[in-house]
């Protein structure tokens, strides 16, 4: 039997199964219950946050014969038929490859035909920002005066590229990045169902690596589960990701703060001997400096960083040791080194030089 990717296997089928987008799911359910369904929706947000999944759930829910609090029941004749990927009443269009005016004109011709055995014909246009200017103009007329049985759902990761004329004719929903805690809880449920053993630290590491995306998190989890073949541990997860342990990078920054050259060089040597990727570690340093500056400067720091509470507490404690100008300097020094990583013959030498520059307050390369 072919392996089914976790992100496909555990794609939500009802509004209640959606992760981290309660504000959107509840609003759409209320619209269905109150028969206030819009004719055009715009779903915008980062990749993997549920735009296409909710679009499909909405398409099925509006056509369900016996919806349960706004969600498709999954049991009626319509629900069972709409489960089929090729149902003619739910039309998915990839605007990245169908972005010409003729493609939209075909849609304009097809919307004239009534749905078959359903209440609504739903068009889901993914990556809608990829449409050409002439294609947007062709779509505009249809959005202005669509037939009563047609619903358009436009999805995009780059809403700023859409014309104002399109935006003004859609009900807009902004999808949020999912918190690390929510992703970790979701991972635990998935692993339990799959019979995969894990420790709590590994869940947090995988969830953090997903960077707010449910799809990316499950894809990463899939790779790590395949590597571990038994029990997922913190060490194995870090090994697959090539990422740096939070405690290690915090300890490293403490040595940088103390200007302890010997300890810093010794830690770099140990990191390399442990088989960690020094290029990834160098990028982690730049990101860590930025995270500490956010902790230092922002009242809503963890809403920005999206960390677990215990890791955020560690970051906050360390941030209090630094001045803002120090962290800004570290960001500048470490981030400038990132562009040189692809060209350098010795990543270790570049990393050591960059750390000395950050600690000692002068440009080693110019002296």
Buried (B, 14 or more C-beta within 10 A) or exposed (E): EEEEEBBEEBBBBBBBBBBBBEEBBBBBBEBBEEEEBBBBBBBBBBEBBBBBBBBBBBBBBBBBEEBBEBBBBBEBEBBEBBEEEEBBBBBBBEBEEBBBBEBBBBBEEEBEEEBEEBBBBBBBBBBBBBBBEBBBBBBBEBBEEBBEBBBBBBBBBEBEEBBEEBBEBBBBBEBBBBBBBBBBBBBBEBBEEEEBEBBEBBBBBBBBBBBBBBBBBBBBBBBBBEEBEEEBBBEBBBBBBBBBBBEBBBBBBEBBBEEBBEBBBEBBEEBBEEEBBBBBBBBBBBBBBBBBBBBBEEEEBBEEBBBBEEBBEBBBEBBEEBEEEBBBBBBBBBBEBBEEBEEBEEBBEBBBBBBBBBBEEEEBEEE
